[in-house]
Amino acid sequence: MTVVDPAPAEPAPAARTSTGAPTNTPADTPADTPADTGLAVLDNPAWHALTGPHQRFAQRYGDAVRYQPDVSVFTALPDRATEQDWHDLARLVGPGEIVPVTGTSVEPPAGWEVVESGRGVQMIAESLVPEPDPEAVVLGASDVPEMLALVERTKPGPFKRRTVELGTYLGIRREGRLVAMAGQRLRPPGWTEISAVCTDADARGQGLAGRLVRAVAHEIVARGDRVLLHASAANTNAIRLYEQLGFTLRKETTFSALRTPRP
């Protein structure tokens, strides 16, 4: 674990509220990111989602943004984050909190602690064949307890009580029990990420994950978006499946969990 000396506080920029408190960004607030639906937004997908299609879920301080905590764990900074942006993120999240930071070369200024880091991959659908699945059902708020239990058993990545609100989640049940699911998470302009792809241990080997990925992609493509996903670089089985489905590697990514400066 790496700890660096704290930096002096900097004055707050004019973009803050009069009280200095973080704000929830309303749905009708204009996005302050270019309407770039090409590949460039994928270098910083959480920030472009939170300042674009997902701004209704955003909390913001200056140019630092995060999802409302019961929706998702992700925080983000602008493409070329300044020390002031890092200071704003610390003010937004609070002192001594551990947060995943995406979309920037994770080189935090003094006072931040690197708690964990890892490697991942970002993949985009090039030859995926989207198609609906007759067995897949739409999951909603009433299904959240089962979804959280499935996530706990299978560990596909972070999933919160309101993550289901980010986009359509589909599931497959066997004898009434939810055994597999997948859904939509980040939405940078022109793209939608497929996430939470998971299958119970006793239902694996039946092709359920692939079927659900295609079914979720069907709605995404029908809406006019392109499809992406992220996976741990260590999850070679998942990467192999995604390649078989028609995804190609766009870039390797770095995951970092950082602790905000303490007082």
Disulfide bonds with the S-S distance in Angstrom:
none
